[in-house]
């Protein structure tokens, strides 16, 4: 994720977040927005701590790839 890219704007983040499922989006909001720990997220959503960690990792990975796709011109996909 640590690549030289322009700063992600709120519009780009919203567009990229559309690729996330509802649970992944919720975990991301709880982690980044409300600054909850994985244990607190797991408790609030009724899942295990490991599941919360996996969901957060998956959400971040999907978000990173979606932002990268938004920034790359269509001809560089090949």
mmCIF file of the N, C-alpha and C atoms, coordinates in Angstrom:
data_MODEL
# 
_entry.id   MODEL 
# 
loop_
_atom_site.group_PDB 
_atom_site.id 
_atom_site.type_symbol 
_atom_site.label_atom_id 
_atom_site.label_alt_id 
_atom_site.label_comp_id 
_atom_site.label_asym_id 
_atom_site.label_entity_id 
_atom_site.label_seq_id 
_atom_site.pdbx_PDB_ins_code 
_atom_site.Cartn_x 
_atom_site.Cartn_y 
_atom_site.Cartn_z 
_atom_site.occupancy 
_atom_site.B_iso_or_equiv 
_atom_site.pdbx_formal_charge 
_atom_site.auth_seq_id 
_atom_site.auth_comp_id 
_atom_site.auth_asym_id 
_atom_site.auth_atom_id 
_atom_site.pdbx_PDB_model_num 
ATOM 1   N N  . UNK A 1 1  ? 0.797   -1.185  0.000   1.00 0.00 ? 1  UNK A N  1 
ATOM 2   C CA . UNK A 1 1  ? 0.000   0.000   0.000   1.00 0.00 ? 1  UNK A CA 1 
ATOM 3   C C  . UNK A 1 1  ? 0.846   1.259   0.000   1.00 0.00 ? 1  UNK A C  1 
ATOM 4   N N  . UNK A 1 2  ? 2.085   1.150   0.373   1.00 0.00 ? 2  UNK A N  1 
ATOM 5   C CA . UNK A 1 2  ? 2.926   2.334   0.466   1.00 0.00 ? 2  UNK A CA 1 
ATOM 6   C C  . UNK A 1 2  ? 3.555   2.627   -0.887  1.00 0.00 ? 2  UNK A C  1 
ATOM 7   N N  . UNK A 1 3  ? 2.755   3.111   -1.797  1.00 0.00 ? 3  UNK A N  1 
ATOM 8   C CA . UNK A 1 3  ? 3.241   3.492   -3.116  1.00 0.00 ? 3  UNK A CA 1 
ATOM 9   C C  . UNK A 1 3  ? 3.113   4.986   -3.264  1.00 0.00 ? 3  UNK A C  1 
ATOM 10  N N  . UNK A 1 4  ? 3.839   5.519   -4.231  1.00 0.00 ? 4  UNK A N  1 
ATOM 11  C CA . UNK A 1 4  ? 3.723   6.949   -4.501  1.00 0.00 ? 4  UNK A CA 1 
ATOM 12  C C  . UNK A 1 4  ? 2.467   7.181   -5.309  1.00 0.00 ? 4  UNK A C  1 
ATOM 13  N N  . UNK A 1 5  ? 1.432   7.684   -4.645  1.00 0.00 ? 5  UNK A N  1 
ATOM 14  C CA . UNK A 1 5  ? 0.172   7.986   -5.296  1.00 0.00 ? 5  UNK A CA 1 
ATOM 15  C C  . UNK A 1 5  ? -0.353  9.315   -4.787  1.00 0.00 ? 5  UNK A C  1 
ATOM 16  N N  . UNK A 1 6  ? -1.251  9.893   -5.561  1.00 0.00 ? 6  UNK A N  1 
ATOM 17  C CA . UNK A 1 6  ? -1.894  11.109  -5.053  1.00 0.00 ? 6  UNK A CA 1 
ATOM 18  C C  . UNK A 1 6  ? -2.771  10.759  -3.849  1.00 0.00 ? 6  UNK A C  1 
ATOM 19  N N  . UNK A 1 7  ? -3.030  11.745  -3.020  1.00 0.00 ? 7  UNK A N  1 
ATOM 20  C CA . UNK A 1 7  ? -3.869  11.545  -1.852  1.00 0.00 ? 7  UNK A CA 1 
ATOM 21  C C  . UNK A 1 7  ? -5.275  11.159  -2.287  1.00 0.00 ? 7  UNK A C  1 
ATOM 22  N N  . UNK A 1 8  ? -5.840  10.178  -1.602  1.00 0.00 ? 8  UNK A N  1 
ATOM 23  C CA . UNK A 1 8  ? -7.194  9.737   -1.918  1.00 0.00 ? 8  UNK A CA 1 
ATOM 24  C C  . UNK A 1 8  ? -8.192  10.786  -1.429  1.00 0.00 ? 8  UNK A C  1 
ATOM 25  N N  . UNK A 1 9  ? -9.022  11.245  -2.319  1.00 0.00 ? 9  UNK A N  1 
ATOM 26  C CA . UNK A 1 9  ? -10.044 12.229  -1.961  1.00 0.00 ? 9  UNK A CA 1 
ATOM 27  C C  . UNK A 1 9  ? -11.257 11.507  -1.397  1.00 0.00 ? 9  UNK A C  1 
ATOM 28  N N  . UNK A 1 10 ? -12.111 12.196  -0.658  1.00 0.00 ? 10 UNK A N  1 
ATOM 29  C CA . UNK A 1 10 ? -13.327 11.554  -0.142  1.00 0.00 ? 10 UNK A CA 1 
ATOM 30  C C  . UNK A 1 10 ? -14.189 10.956  -1.256  1.00 0.00 ? 10 UNK A C  1 
ATOM 31  N N  . UNK A 1 11 ? -14.222 11.619  -2.405  1.00 0.00 ? 11 UNK A N  1 
ATOM 32  C CA . UNK A 1 11 ? -15.024 11.102  -3.523  1.00 0.00 ? 11 UNK A CA 1 
ATOM 33  C C  . UNK A 1 11 ? -14.459 9.773   -4.023  1.00 0.00 ? 11 UNK A C  1 
ATOM 34  N N  . UNK A 1 12 ? -13.134 9.707   -4.137  1.00 0.00 ? 12 UNK A N  1 
ATOM 35  C CA . UNK A 1 12 ? -12.499 8.457   -4.574  1.00 0.00 ? 12 UNK A CA 1 
ATOM 36  C C  . UNK A 1 12 ? -12.713 7.349   -3.556  1.00 0.00 ? 12 UNK A C  1 
ATOM 37  N N  . UNK A 1 13 ? -12.605 7.683   -2.291  1.00 0.00 ? 13 UNK A N  1 
ATOM 38  C CA . UNK A 1 13 ? -12.816 6.681   -1.249  1.00 0.00 ? 13 UNK A CA 1 
ATOM 39  C C  . UNK A 1 13 ? -14.243 6.147   -1.271  1.00 0.00 ? 13 UNK A C  1 
ATOM 40  N N  . UNK A 1 14 ? -15.210 7.041   -1.447  1.00 0.00 ? 14 UNK A N  1 
ATOM 41  C CA . UNK A 1 14 ? -16.609 6.603   -1.522  1.00 0.00 ? 14 UNK A CA 1 
ATOM 42  C C  . UNK A 1 14 ? -16.835 5.698   -2.728  1.00 0.00 ? 14 UNK A C  1 
ATOM 43  N N  . UNK A 1 15 ? -16.277 6.090   -3.850  1.00 0.00 ? 15 UNK A N  1 
ATOM 44  C CA . UNK A 1 15 ? -16.430 5.283   -5.061  1.00 0.00 ? 15 UNK A CA 1 
ATOM 45  C C  . UNK A 1 15 ? -15.764 3.919   -4.896  1.00 0.00 ? 15 UNK A C  1 
ATOM 46  N N  . UNK A 1 16 ? -14.586 3.904   -4.292  1.00 0.00 ? 16 UNK A N  1 
ATOM 47  C CA . UNK A 1 16 ? -13.871 2.646   -4.063  1.00 0.00 ? 16 UNK A CA 1 
ATOM 48  C C  . UNK A 1 16 ? -14.583 1.787   -3.030  1.00 0.00 ? 16 UNK A C  1 
ATOM 49  N N  . UNK A 1 17 ? -15.192 2.408   -2.023  1.00 0.00 ? 17 UNK A N  1 
ATOM 50  C CA . UNK A 1 17 ? -15.883 1.661   -0.965  1.00 0.00 ? 17 UNK A CA 1 
ATOM 51  C C  . UNK A 1 17 ? -17.132 0.962   -1.475  1.00 0.00 ? 17 UNK A C  1 
ATOM 52  N N  . UNK A 1 18 ? -17.594 1.334   -2.649  1.00 0.00 ? 18 UNK A N  1 
ATOM 53  C CA . UNK A 1 18 ? -18.771 0.683   -3.215  1.00 0.00 ? 18 UNK A CA 1 
ATOM 54  C C  . UNK A 1 18 ? -18.512 -0.792  -3.511  1.00 0.00 ? 18 UNK A C  1 
ATOM 55  N N  . UNK A 1 19 ? -17.240 -1.178  -3.636  1.00 0.00 ? 19 UNK A N  1 
ATOM 56  C CA . UNK A 1 19 ? -16.921 -2.579  -3.924  1.00 0.00 ? 19 UNK A CA 1 
ATOM 57  C C  . UNK A 1 19 ? -16.967 -3.451  -2.668  1.00 0.00 ? 19 UNK A C  1 
ATOM 58  N N  . UNK A 1 20 ? -17.072 -2.833  -1.495  1.00 0.00 ? 20 UNK A N  1 
ATOM 59  C CA . UNK A 1 20 ? -17.085 -3.592  -0.248  1.00 0.00 ? 20 UNK A CA 1 
ATOM 60  C C  . UNK A 1 20 ? -18.488 -4.085  0.077   1.00 0.00 ? 20 UNK A C  1 
ATOM 61  N N  . UNK A 1 21 ? -18.557 -5.258  0.695   1.00 0.00 ? 21 UNK A N  1 
ATOM 62  C CA . UNK A 1 21 ? -19.863 -5.728  1.170   1.00 0.00 ? 21 UNK A CA 1 
ATOM 63  C C  . UNK A 1 21 ? -20.209 -4.937  2.429   1.00 0.00 ? 21 UNK A C  1 
ATOM 64  N N  . UNK A 1 22 ? -21.439 -5.021  2.870   1.00 0.00 ? 22 UNK A N  1 
ATOM 65  C CA . UNK A 1 22 ? -21.917 -4.218  3.999   1.00 0.00 ? 22 UNK A CA 1 
ATOM 66  C C  . UNK A 1 22 ? -21.117 -4.488  5.271   1.00 0.00 ? 22 UNK A C  1 
ATOM 67  N N  . UNK A 1 23 ? -20.794 -5.736  5.541   1.00 0.00 ? 23 UNK A N  1 
ATOM 68  C CA . UNK A 1 23 ? -20.066 -6.079  6.759   1.00 0.00 ? 23 UNK A CA 1 
ATOM 69  C C  . UNK A 1 23 ? -18.632 -5.546  6.714   1.00 0.00 ? 23 UNK A C  1 
ATOM 70  N N  . UNK A 1 24 ? -17.981 -5.651  5.561   1.00 0.00 ? 24 UNK A N  1 
ATOM 71  C CA . UNK A 1 24 ? -16.626 -5.113  5.414   1.00 0.00 ? 24 UNK A CA 1 
ATOM 72  C C  . UNK A 1 24 ? -16.628 -3.600  5.592   1.00 0.00 ? 24 UNK A C  1 
ATOM 73  N N  . UNK A 1 25 ? -17.618 -2.947  5.015   1.00 0.00 ? 25 UNK A N  1 
ATOM 74  C CA . UNK A 1 25 ? -17.725 -1.493  5.133   1.00 0.00 ? 25 UNK A CA 1 
ATOM 75  C C  . UNK A 1 25 ? -17.945 -1.096  6.599   1.00 0.00 ? 25 UNK A C  1 
ATOM 76  N N  . UNK A 1 26 ? -18.796 -1.854  7.304   1.00 0.00 ? 26 UNK A N  1 
ATOM 77  C CA . UNK A 1 26 ? -19.066 -1.571  8.708   1.00 0.00 ? 26 UNK A CA 1 
ATOM 78  C C  . UNK A 1 26 ? -17.809 -1.725  9.563   1.00 0.00 ? 26 UNK A C  1 
ATOM 79  N N  . UNK A 1 27 ? -17.047 -2.791  9.328   1.00 0.00 ? 27 UNK A N  1 
ATOM 80  C CA . UNK A 1 27 ? -15.806 -3.014  10.075  1.00 0.00 ? 27 UNK A CA 1 
ATOM 81  C C  . UNK A 1 27 ? -14.820 -1.881  9.798   1.00 0.00 ? 27 UNK A C  1 
ATOM 82  N N  . UNK A 1 28 ? -14.725 -1.451  8.566   1.00 0.00 ? 28 UNK A N  1 
ATOM 83  C CA . UNK A 1 28 ? -13.817 -0.363  8.207   1.00 0.00 ? 28 UNK A CA 1 
ATOM 84  C C  . UNK A 1 28 ? -14.231 0.939   8.886   1.00 0.00 ? 28 UNK A C  1 
ATOM 85  N N  . UNK A 1 29 ? -15.508 1.219   8.911   1.00 0.00 ? 29 UNK A N  1 
ATOM 86  C CA . UNK A 1 29 ? -16.005 2.439   9.562   1.00 0.00 ? 29 UNK A CA 1 
ATOM 87  C C  . UNK A 1 29 ? -15.746 2.390   11.060  1.00 0.00 ? 29 UNK A C  1 
ATOM 88  N N  . UNK A 1 30 ? -16.005 1.240   11.672  1.00 0.00 ? 30 UNK A N  1 
ATOM 89  C CA . UNK A 1 30 ? -15.778 1.116   13.112  1.00 0.00 ? 30 UNK A CA 1 
ATOM 90  C C  . UNK A 1 30 ? -14.305 1.247   13.460  1.00 0.00 ? 30 UNK A C  1 
ATOM 91  N N  . UNK A 1 31 ? -13.444 0.704   12.612  1.00 0.00 ? 31 UNK A N  1 
ATOM 92  C CA . UNK A 1 31 ? -12.012 0.751   12.879  1.00 0.00 ? 31 UNK A CA 1 
ATOM 93  C C  . UNK A 1 31 ? -11.439 2.138   12.615  1.00 0.00 ? 31 UNK A C  1 
ATOM 94  N N  . UNK A 1 32 ? -11.665 2.668   11.431  1.00 0.00 ? 32 UNK A N  1 
ATOM 95  C CA . UNK A 1 32 ? -11.059 3.941   11.040  1.00 0.00 ? 32 UNK A CA 1 
ATOM 96  C C  . UNK A 1 32 ? -11.841 5.143   11.557  1.00 0.00 ? 32 UNK A C  1 
ATOM 97  N N  . UNK A 1 33 ? -13.157 5.055   11.509  1.00 0.00 ? 33 UNK A N  1 
ATOM 98  C CA . UNK A 1 33 ? -13.980 6.198   11.899  1.00 0.00 ? 33 UNK A CA 1 
ATOM 99  C C  . UNK A 1 33 ? -14.160 6.342   13.390  1.00 0.00 ? 33 UNK A C  1 
ATOM 100 N N  . UNK A 1 34 ? -14.495 5.246   14.044  1.00 0.00 ? 34 UNK A N  1 
ATOM 101 C CA . UNK A 1 34 ? -14.756 5.296   15.481  1.00 0.00 ? 34 UNK A CA 1 
ATOM 102 C C  . UNK A 1 34 ? -13.560 4.859   16.317  1.00 0.00 ? 34 UNK A C  1 
ATOM 103 N N  . UNK A 1 35 ? -12.485 4.448   15.650  1.00 0.00 ? 35 UNK A N  1 
ATOM 104 C CA . UNK A 1 35 ? -11.237 4.055   16.331  1.00 0.00 ? 35 UNK A CA 1 
ATOM 105 C C  . UNK A 1 35 ? -11.441 2.935   17.353  1.00 0.00 ? 35 UNK A C  1 
ATOM 106 N N  . UNK A 1 36 ? -12.274 1.956   17.001  1.00 0.00 ? 36 UNK A N  1 
ATOM 107 C CA . UNK A 1 36 ? -12.480 0.816   17.887  1.00 0.00 ? 36 UNK A CA 1 
ATOM 108 C C  . UNK A 1 36 ? -11.406 -0.238  17.643  1.00 0.00 ? 36 UNK A C  1 
ATOM 109 N N  . UNK A 1 37 ? -11.086 -0.993  18.677  1.00 0.00 ? 37 UNK A N  1 
ATOM 110 C CA . UNK A 1 37 ? -10.131 -2.098  18.534  1.00 0.00 ? 37 UNK A CA 1 
ATOM 111 C C  . UNK A 1 37 ? -10.839 -3.283  17.877  1.00 0.00 ? 37 UNK A C  1 
ATOM 112 N N  . UNK A 1 38 ? -10.058 -4.266  17.456  1.00 0.00 ? 38 UNK A N  1 
ATOM 113 C CA . UNK A 1 38 ? -10.652 -5.458  16.848  1.00 0.00 ? 38 UNK A CA 1 
ATOM 114 C C  . UNK A 1 38 ? -11.572 -6.176  17.828  1.00 0.00 ? 38 UNK A C  1 
ATOM 115 N N  . UNK A 1 39 ? -11.205 -6.191  19.111  1.00 0.00 ? 39 UNK A N  1 
ATOM 116 C CA . UNK A 1 39 ? -12.038 -6.830  20.125  1.00 0.00 ? 39 UNK A CA 1 
ATOM 117 C C  . UNK A 1 39 ? -13.376 -6.118  20.273  1.00 0.00 ? 39 UNK A C  1 
ATOM 118 N N  . UNK A 1 40 ? -13.345 -4.782  20.256  1.00 0.00 ? 40 UNK A N  1 
ATOM 119 C CA . UNK A 1 40 ? -14.577 -4.002  20.375  1.00 0.00 ? 40 UNK A CA 1 
ATOM 120 C C  . UNK A 1 40 ? -15.456 -4.168  19.137  1.00 0.00 ? 40 UNK A C  1 
ATOM 121 N N  . UNK A 1 41 ? -14.826 -4.222  17.972  1.00 0.00 ? 41 UNK A N  1 
ATOM 122 C CA . UNK A 1 41 ? -15.570 -4.430  16.726  1.00 0.00 ? 41 UNK A CA 1 
ATOM 123 C C  . UNK A 1 41 ? -16.241 -5.799  16.757  1.00 0.00 ? 41 UNK A C  1 
ATOM 124 N N  . UNK A 1 42 ? -15.488 -6.811  17.173  1.00 0.00 ? 42 UNK A N  1 
ATOM 125 C CA . UNK A 1 42 ? -16.026 -8.172  17.232  1.00 0.00 ? 42 UNK A CA 1 
ATOM 126 C C  . UNK A 1 42 ? -17.215 -8.241  18.185  1.00 0.00 ? 42 UNK A C  1 
ATOM 127 N N  . UNK A 1 43 ? -17.091 -7.590  19.318  1.00 0.00 ? 43 UNK A N  1 
ATOM 128 C CA . UNK A 1 43 ? -18.179 -7.590  20.296  1.00 0.00 ? 43 UNK A CA 1 
ATOM 129 C C  . UNK A 1 43 ? -19.416 -6.892  19.745  1.00 0.00 ? 43 UNK A C  1 
ATOM 130 N N  . UNK A 1 44 ? -19.209 -5.761  19.102  1.00 0.00 ? 44 UNK A N  1 
ATOM 131 C CA . UNK A 1 44 ? -20.343 -4.996  18.572  1.00 0.00 ? 44 UNK A CA 1 
ATOM 132 C C  . UNK A 1 44 ? -21.060 -5.735  17.441  1.00 0.00 ? 44 UNK A C  1 
ATOM 133 N N  . UNK A 1 45 ? -20.295 -6.450  16.608  1.00 0.00 ? 45 UNK A N  1 
ATOM 134 C CA . UNK A 1 45 ? -20.897 -7.142  15.461  1.00 0.00 ? 45 UNK A CA 1 
ATOM 135 C C  . UNK A 1 45 ? -21.289 -8.584  15.766  1.00 0.00 ? 45 UNK A C  1 
ATOM 136 N N  . UNK A 1 46 ? -20.860 -9.083  16.909  1.00 0.00 ? 46 UNK A N  1 
ATOM 137 C CA . UNK A 1 46 ? -21.208 -10.453 17.279  1.00 0.00 ? 46 UNK A CA 1 
ATOM 138 C C  . UNK A 1 46 ? -20.421 -11.494 16.509  1.00 0.00 ? 46 UNK A C  1 
ATOM 139 N N  . UNK A 1 47 ? -19.168 -11.191 16.220  1.00 0.00 ? 47 UNK A N  1 
ATOM 140 C CA . UNK A 1 47 ? -18.288 -12.142 15.536  1.00 0.00 ? 47 UNK A CA 1 
ATOM 141 C C  . UNK A 1 47 ? -17.044 -12.335 16.393  1.00 0.00 ? 47 UNK A C  1 
ATOM 142 N N  . UNK A 1 48 ? -16.215 -13.293 16.032  1.00 0.00 ? 48 UNK A N  1 
ATOM 143 C CA . UNK A 1 48 ? -14.975 -13.509 16.773  1.00 0.00 ? 48 UNK A CA 1 
ATOM 144 C C  . UNK A 1 48 ? -13.969 -12.408 16.435  1.00 0.00 ? 48 UNK A C  1 
ATOM 145 N N  . UNK A 1 49 ? -12.979 -12.256 17.298  1.00 0.00 ? 49 UNK A N  1 
ATOM 146 C CA . UNK A 1 49 ? -11.931 -11.272 17.063  1.00 0.00 ? 49 UNK A CA 1 
ATOM 147 C C  . UNK A 1 49 ? -11.178 -11.587 15.780  1.00 0.00 ? 49 UNK A C  1 
ATOM 148 N N  . UNK A 1 50 ? -10.931 -12.870 15.550  1.00 0.00 ? 50 UNK A N  1 
ATOM 149 C CA . UNK A 1 50 ? -10.232 -13.276 14.325  1.00 0.00 ? 50 UNK A CA 1 
ATOM 150 C C  . UNK A 1 50 ? -11.046 -12.918 13.088  1.00 0.00 ? 50 UNK A C  1 
ATOM 151 N N  . UNK A 1 51 ? -12.359 -13.100 13.163  1.00 0.00 ? 51 UNK A N  1 
ATOM 152 C CA . UNK A 1 51 ? -13.219 -12.750 12.030  1.00 0.00 ? 51 UNK A CA 1 
ATOM 153 C C  . UNK A 1 51 ? -13.188 -11.249 11.768  1.00 0.00 ? 51 UNK A C  1 
ATOM 154 N N  . UNK A 1 52 ? -13.183 -10.463 12.840  1.00 0.00 ? 52 UNK A N  1 
ATOM 155 C CA . UNK A 1 52 ? -13.108 -9.005  12.683  1.00 0.00 ? 52 UNK A CA 1 
ATOM 156 C C  . UNK A 1 52 ? -11.784 -8.613  12.035  1.00 0.00 ? 52 UNK A C  1 
ATOM 157 N N  . UNK A 1 53 ? -10.696 -9.254  12.449  1.00 0.00 ? 53 UNK A N  1 
ATOM 158 C CA . UNK A 1 53 ? -9.383  -8.969  11.860  1.00 0.00 ? 53 UNK A CA 1 
ATOM 159 C C  . UNK A 1 53 ? -9.360  -9.331  10.383  1.00 0.00 ? 53 UNK A C  1 
ATOM 160 N N  . UNK A 1 54 ? -9.912  -10.496 10.041  1.00 0.00 ? 54 UNK A N  1 
ATOM 161 C CA . UNK A 1 54 ? -9.948  -10.921 8.631   1.00 0.00 ? 54 UNK A CA 1 
ATOM 162 C C  . UNK A 1 54 ? -10.798 -9.983  7.792   1.00 0.00 ? 54 UNK A C  1 
ATOM 163 N N  . UNK A 1 55 ? -11.950 -9.578  8.325   1.00 0.00 ? 55 UNK A N  1 
ATOM 164 C CA . UNK A 1 55 ? -12.828 -8.667  7.588   1.00 0.00 ? 55 UNK A CA 1 
ATOM 165 C C  . UNK A 1 55 ? -12.146 -7.318  7.355   1.00 0.00 ? 55 UNK A C  1 
ATOM 166 N N  . UNK A 1 56 ? -11.448 -6.822  8.359   1.00 0.00 ? 56 UNK A N  1 
ATOM 167 C CA . UNK A 1 56 ? -10.752 -5.547  8.206   1.00 0.00 ? 56 UNK A CA 1 
ATOM 168 C C  . UNK A 1 56 ? -9.635  -5.659  7.172   1.00 0.00 ? 56 UNK A C  1 
ATOM 169 N N  . UNK A 1 57 ? -8.868  -6.732  7.243   1.00 0.00 ? 57 UNK A N  1 
ATOM 170 C CA . UNK A 1 57 ? -7.786  -6.930  6.270   1.00 0.00 ? 57 UNK A CA 1 
ATOM 171 C C  . UNK A 1 57 ? -8.342  -7.047  4.852   1.00 0.00 ? 57 UNK A C  1 
ATOM 172 N N  . UNK A 1 58 ? -9.419  -7.778  4.705   1.00 0.00 ? 58 UNK A N  1 
ATOM 173 C CA . UNK A 1 58 ? -10.037 -7.953  3.384   1.00 0.00 ? 58 UNK A CA 1 
ATOM 174 C C  . UNK A 1 58 ? -10.579 -6.624  2.864   1.00 0.00 ? 58 UNK A C  1 
ATOM 175 N N  . UNK A 1 59 ? -11.206 -5.850  3.747   1.00 0.00 ? 59 UNK A N  1 
ATOM 176 C CA . UNK A 1 59 ? -11.750 -4.550  3.348   1.00 0.00 ? 59 UNK A CA 1 
ATOM 177 C C  . UNK A 1 59 ? -10.643 -3.604  2.912   1.00 0.00 ? 59 UNK A C  1 
ATOM 178 N N  . UNK A 1 60 ? -9.549  -3.569  3.660   1.00 0.00 ? 60 UNK A N  1 
ATOM 179 C CA . UNK A 1 60 ? -8.429  -2.695  3.300   1.00 0.00 ? 60 UNK A CA 1 
ATOM 180 C C  . UNK A 1 60 ? -7.793  -3.110  1.984   1.00 0.00 ? 60 UNK A C  1 
ATOM 181 N N  . UNK A 1 61 ? -7.670  -4.423  1.774   1.00 0.00 ? 61 UNK A N  1 
ATOM 182 C CA . UNK A 1 61 ? -7.094  -4.925  0.529   1.00 0.00 ? 61 UNK A CA 1 
ATOM 183 C C  . UNK A 1 61 ? -7.989  -4.554  -0.661  1.00 0.00 ? 61 UNK A C  1 
ATOM 184 N N  . UNK A 1 62 ? -9.306  -4.765  -0.517  1.00 0.00 ? 62 UNK A N  1 
ATOM 185 C CA . UNK A 1 62 ? -10.242 -4.423  -1.598  1.00 0.00 ? 62 UNK A CA 1 
ATOM 186 C C  . UNK A 1 62 ? -10.236 -2.919  -1.867  1.00 0.00 ? 62 UNK A C  1 
ATOM 187 N N  . UNK A 1 63 ? -10.204 -2.132  -0.810  1.00 0.00 ? 63 UNK A N  1 
ATOM 188 C CA . UNK A 1 63 ? -10.207 -0.685  -0.961  1.00 0.00 ? 63 UNK A CA 1 
ATOM 189 C C  . UNK A 1 63 ? -8.941  -0.212  -1.671  1.00 0.00 ? 63 UNK A C  1 
ATOM 190 N N  . UNK A 1 64 ? -7.805  -0.771  -1.295  1.00 0.00 ? 64 UNK A N  1 
ATOM 191 C CA . UNK A 1 64 ? -6.540  -0.418  -1.932  1.00 0.00 ? 64 UNK A CA 1 
ATOM 192 C C  . UNK A 1 64 ? -6.570  -0.751  -3.418  1.00 0.00 ? 64 UNK A C  1 
ATOM 193 N N  . UNK A 1 65 ? -7.049  -1.935  -3.757  1.00 0.00 ? 65 UNK A N  1 
ATOM 194 C CA . UNK A 1 65 ? -7.113  -2.328  -5.180  1.00 0.00 ? 65 UNK A CA 1 
ATOM 195 C C  . UNK A 1 65 ? -8.094  -1.470  -5.954  1.00 0.00 ? 65 UNK A C  1 
ATOM 196 N N  . UNK A 1 66 ? -9.220  -1.127  -5.337  1.00 0.00 ? 66 UNK A N  1 
ATOM 197 C CA . UNK A 1 66 ? -10.213 -0.301  -6.029  1.00 0.00 ? 66 UNK A CA 1 
ATOM 198 C C  . UNK A 1 66 ? -9.674  1.100   -6.278  1.00 0.00 ? 66 UNK A C  1 
ATOM 199 N N  . UNK A 1 67 ? -8.974  1.663   -5.309  1.00 0.00 ? 67 UNK A N  1 
ATOM 200 C CA . UNK A 1 67 ? -8.390  2.992   -5.495  1.00 0.00 ? 67 UNK A CA 1 
ATOM 201 C C  . UNK A 1 67 ? -7.333  2.948   -6.588  1.00 0.00 ? 67 UNK A C  1 
ATOM 202 N N  . UNK A 1 68 ? -6.540  1.891   -6.594  1.00 0.00 ? 68 UNK A N  1 
ATOM 203 C CA . UNK A 1 68 ? -5.527  1.745   -7.637  1.00 0.00 ? 68 UNK A CA 1 
ATOM 204 C C  . UNK A 1 68 ? -6.166  1.669   -9.019  1.00 0.00 ? 68 UNK A C  1 
ATOM 205 N N  . UNK A 1 69 ? -7.273  0.944   -9.139  1.00 0.00 ? 69 UNK A N  1 
ATOM 206 C CA . UNK A 1 69 ? -7.966  0.854   -10.431 1.00 0.00 ? 69 UNK A CA 1 
ATOM 207 C C  . UNK A 1 69 ? -8.515  2.205   -10.860 1.00 0.00 ? 69 UNK A C  1 
ATOM 208 N N  . UNK A 1 70 ? -8.973  3.012   -9.897  1.00 0.00 ? 70 UNK A N  1 
ATOM 209 C CA . UNK A 1 70 ? -9.508  4.329   -10.229 1.00 0.00 ? 70 UNK A CA 1 
ATOM 210 C C  . UNK A 1 70 ? -8.416  5.266   -10.732 1.00 0.00 ? 70 UNK A C  1 
ATOM 211 N N  . UNK A 1 71 ? -7.197  5.075   -10.256 1.00 0.00 ? 71 UNK A N  1 
ATOM 212 C CA . UNK A 1 71 ? -6.111  5.977   -10.615 1.00 0.00 ? 71 UNK A CA 1 
ATOM 213 C C  . UNK A 1 71 ? -5.375  5.569   -11.880 1.00 0.00 ? 71 UNK A C  1 
ATOM 214 N N  . UNK A 1 72 ? -5.461  4.296   -12.261 1.00 0.00 ? 72 UNK A N  1 
ATOM 215 C CA . UNK A 1 72 ? -4.704  3.806   -13.401 1.00 0.00 ? 72 UNK A CA 1 
ATOM 216 C C  . UNK A 1 72 ? -5.519  3.987   -14.688 1.00 0.00 ? 72 UNK A C  1 
ATOM 217 N N  . UNK A 1 73 ? -4.920  4.543   -15.725 1.00 0.00 ? 73 UNK A N  1 
ATOM 218 C CA . UNK A 1 73 ? -5.626  4.670   -17.003 1.00 0.00 ? 73 UNK A CA 1 
ATOM 219 C C  . UNK A 1 73 ? -5.992  3.292   -17.550 1.00 0.00 ? 73 UNK A C  1 
ATOM 220 N N  . UNK A 1 74 ? -7.050  3.222   -18.307 1.00 0.00 ? 74 UNK A N  1 
ATOM 221 C CA . UNK A 1 74 ? -7.566  1.937   -18.786 1.00 0.00 ? 74 UNK A CA 1 
ATOM 222 C C  . UNK A 1 74 ? -6.540  1.172   -19.608 1.00 0.00 ? 74 UNK A C  1 
ATOM 223 N N  . UNK A 1 75 ? -5.658  1.863   -20.341 1.00 0.00 ? 75 UNK A N  1 
ATOM 224 C CA . UNK A 1 75 ? -4.714  1.155   -21.211 1.00 0.00 ? 75 UNK A CA 1 
ATOM 225 C C  . UNK A 1 75 ? -3.570  0.510   -20.438 1.00 0.00 ? 75 UNK A C  1 
ATOM 226 N N  . UNK A 1 76 ? -3.414  0.820   -19.143 1.00 0.00 ? 76 UNK A N  1 
ATOM 227 C CA . UNK A 1 76 ? -2.353  0.205   -18.360 1.00 0.00 ? 76 UNK A CA 1 
ATOM 228 C C  . UNK A 1 76 ? -2.794  -1.072  -17.658 1.00 0.00 ? 76 UNK A C  1 
ATOM 229 N N  . UNK A 1 77 ? -3.978  -1.561  -17.939 1.00 0.00 ? 77 UNK A N  1 
ATOM 230 C CA . UNK A 1 77 ? -4.450  -2.805  -17.330 1.00 0.00 ? 77 UNK A CA 1 
ATOM 231 C C  . UNK A 1 77 ? -3.894  -4.016  -18.054 1.00 0.00 ? 77 UNK A C  1 
ATOM 232 N N  . UNK A 1 78 ? -3.324  -3.819  -19.239 1.00 0.00 ? 78 UNK A N  1 
ATOM 233 C CA . UNK A 1 78 ? -2.796  -4.972  -19.996 1.00 0.00 ? 78 UNK A CA 1 
ATOM 234 C C  . UNK A 1 78 ? -1.329  -5.075  -19.911 1.00 0.00 ? 78 UNK A C  1 
# 
